C-alpha cells in the first residue's frame, strides 16, 4: 500500500479522533481531513489502517468539514472535462431504479436538447451478483445508443454535439473507484460513496445536482453547500437518483454563494398518472424516446426541474 517505499502514514492520531464511536468521536477539521484523504489516495495507509479509518468514519457519521477536506484532497487526482458554456450541469448517478422508472436519462437528454451541457457520471451501485439489481442510468443510455465516453475530452465533444456526456467513475477518478470497490471487502459502504455524489469532474463553472435518501445526508449537504458557497441543487432522490419524482410532491433547493433558495415547492407541480414506463431499461428507454419525439408529454415535475436548472445556469 506504500508504493514510494517510505514509512507508512501514521493514521493513529486521526483514528483517536474519529474512532471512539458515535458519541465519543470528534469530526476532523477540514485540513486534517485533507491530509488523511491525500494519504489514502497516495496509497500510504496499510490495509488495516485503511479499513479502520473507513469503518470509523461510517460508525461516527460523516461531517461537512471532513467531506470538504476529502474533496480538497481528491481534486488533484481527478481527470476533468474541459470547460463549456454556459456551465456544466453535473448529474451523479449511482443508485439506479429499484421501485420506479429511472427518469434521470430523460432529464439529461432534455437539458442537452435545450443547449445546456450535461455530464452524467456513475458506476454500478450493487455488488456483482446482487439479488436485487438496480436499473442504472448507464444501462438506459446504452439502450438509447448513447454509450459512455472513453475519456474526459470526449465529454466536451458530446456537449458540443448536443448530447449528454456519460462518464464512468473509473475514467476520471480511479482512486475513488477503488475505495468504493472496498465495499466487497468491508461489507458496507464507505465515505467514497458520499464523495462520488458530490464530486464535480469538470473545469470551469458547474451546477451540481445532488440527491439524498436519508435526512442526515441532506443536512450534511446543506452544511457543506452553505460553508463552501458552491452552486448546487439539492433534492430527496427518487430511488436515490438526482431527478425529481414524477408522482409525489417534492421540493428542490438551490444553493448559491452559501444561500439557499427553494426553487420548486412540493405541491407546486402536477403529478403524473399511469403514463410512466415500466422499470426495465428497455421499457424506460422506449418511453424516453416517445417523450423526446413528442408522442408522450414530459411529466410536469420533470419539466419544472428542467426549467429550474436552466434558470440556475443561465441566470
ChimeraX attribute file (.defattr): number of C-alpha atoms within 10 A of each C-alpha:
attribute: neighborCount
match mode: 1-to-1
recipient: residues
	/A:1	13
	/A:2	15
	/A:3	9
	/A:4	10
	/A:5	8
	/A:6	8
	/A:7	9
	/A:8	16
	/A:9	16
	/A:10	14
	/A:11	18
	/A:12	13
	/A:13	9
	/A:14	17
	/A:15	19
	/A:16	13
	/A:17	15
	/A:18	26
	/A:19	23
	/A:20	14
	/A:21	15
	/A:22	14
	/A:23	8
	/A:24	11
	/A:25	18
	/A:26	18
	/A:27	19
	/A:28	22
	/A:29	15
	/A:30	19
	/A:31	16
	/A:32	16
	/A:33	22
	/A:34	22
	/A:35	15
	/A:36	24
	/A:37	22
	/A:38	21
	/A:39	19
	/A:40	25
	/A:41	17
	/A:42	16
	/A:43	18
	/A:44	24
	/A:45	22
	/A:46	16
	/A:47	11
	/A:48	8
	/A:49	18
	/A:50	18
	/A:51	15
	/A:52	17
	/A:53	23
	/A:54	21
	/A:55	19
	/A:56	22
	/A:57	22
	/A:58	18
	/A:59	17
	/A:60	18
	/A:61	18
	/A:62	20
	/A:63	21
	/A:64	23
	/A:65	21
	/A:66	23
	/A:67	25
	/A:68	22
	/A:69	21
	/A:70	24
	/A:71	20
	/A:72	18
	/A:73	21
	/A:74	20
	/A:75	15
	/A:76	11
	/A:77	16
	/A:78	19
	/A:79	17
	/A:80	20
	/A:81	22
	/A:82	16
	/A:83	15
	/A:84	19
	/A:85	15
	/A:86	16
	/A:87	19
	/A:88	26
	/A:89	27
	/A:90	25
	/A:91	28
	/A:92	26
	/A:93	27
	/A:94	24
	/A:95	23
	/A:96	28
	/A:97	22
	/A:98	17
	/A:99	12
	/A:100	18
	/A:101	22
	/A:102	31
	/A:103	28
	/A:104	24
	/A:105	25
	/A:106	23
	/A:107	23
	/A:108	25
	/A:109	22
	/A:110	23
	/A:111	22
	/A:112	22
	/A:113	15
	/A:114	13
	/A:115	17
	/A:116	26
	/A:117	30
	/A:118	29
	/A:119	28
	/A:120	23
	/A:121	27
	/A:122	22
	/A:123	20
	/A:124	19
	/A:125	17
	/A:126	17
	/A:127	13
	/A:128	9
	/A:129	7
	/A:130	9
	/A:131	8
	/A:132	9
	/A:133	15
	/A:134	22
	/A:135	22
	/A:136	26
	/A:137	29
	/A:138	25
	/A:139	21
	/A:140	26
	/A:141	21
	/A:142	16
	/A:143	16
	/A:144	17
	/A:145	10
	/A:146	16
	/A:147	15
	/A:148	20
	/A:149	19
	/A:150	12
	/A:151	17
	/A:152	22
	/A:153	13
	/A:154	17
	/A:155	26
	/A:156	24
	/A:157	17
	/A:158	20
	/A:159	20
	/A:160	17
	/A:161	14
	/A:162	19
	/A:163	23
	/A:164	30
	/A:165	29
	/A:166	29
	/A:167	24
	/A:168	21
	/A:169	22
	/A:170	14
	/A:171	17
	/A:172	20
	/A:173	20
	/A:174	16
	/A:175	19
	/A:176	21
	/A:177	19
	/A:178	14
	/A:179	18
	/A:180	21
	/A:181	16
	/A:182	16
	/A:183	16
	/A:184	12
	/A:185	8
	/A:186	12
	/A:187	9
	/A:188	12
	/A:189	17
	/A:190	23
	/A:191	20
	/A:192	21
	/A:193	17
	/A:194	16
	/A:195	17
	/A:196	22
	/A:197	23
	/A:198	22
	/A:199	19
	/A:200	24
	/A:201	23
	/A:202	23
	/A:203	14
	/A:204	14
	/A:205	16
	/A:206	24
	/A:207	22
	/A:208	25
	/A:209	23
	/A:210	24
	/A:211	27
	/A:212	22
	/A:213	14
	/A:214	11
	/A:215	10
	/A:216	13
	/A:217	18
	/A:218	17
	/A:219	14
	/A:220	18
	/A:221	24
	/A:222	20
	/A:223	15
	/A:224	20
	/A:225	24
	/A:226	18
	/A:227	15
	/A:228	14
	/A:229	14
	/A:230	18
	/A:231	21
	/A:232	25
	/A:233	26
	/A:234	23
	/A:235	24
	/A:236	23
	/A:237	18
	/A:238	27
	/A:239	20
	/A:240	20
	/A:241	28
	/A:242	27
	/A:243	29
	/A:244	26
	/A:245	26
	/A:246	23
	/A:247	18
	/A:248	15
	/A:249	16
	/A:250	20
	/A:251	20
	/A:252	21
	/A:253	20
	/A:254	24
	/A:255	22
	/A:256	18
	/A:257	13
	/A:258	17
	/A:259	15
	/A:260	18
	/A:261	11
	/A:262	13
	/A:263	19
	/A:264	20
	/A:265	12
	/A:266	14
	/A:267	11
	/A:268	13
	/A:269	21
	/A:270	15
	/A:271	16
	/A:272	17
	/A:273	9
	/A:274	6
	/A:275	10
	/A:276	18
	/A:277	18
	/A:278	15
	/A:279	18
	/A:280	18
	/A:281	24
	/A:282	17
	/A:283	15
	/A:284	24
	/A:285	27
	/A:286	14
	/A:287	20
	/A:288	25
	/A:289	15
	/A:290	14
	/A:291	16
	/A:292	15
	/A:293	10
	/A:294	10
	/A:295	11
	/A:296	14
	/A:297	13
	/A:298	19
	/A:299	20
	/A:300	17
	/A:301	25
	/A:302	22
	/A:303	17
	/A:304	19
	/A:305	21
	/A:306	18
	/A:307	14
	/A:308	17
	/A:309	22
	/A:310	17
	/A:311	11
	/A:312	18
	/A:313	18
	/A:314	10
	/A:315	7
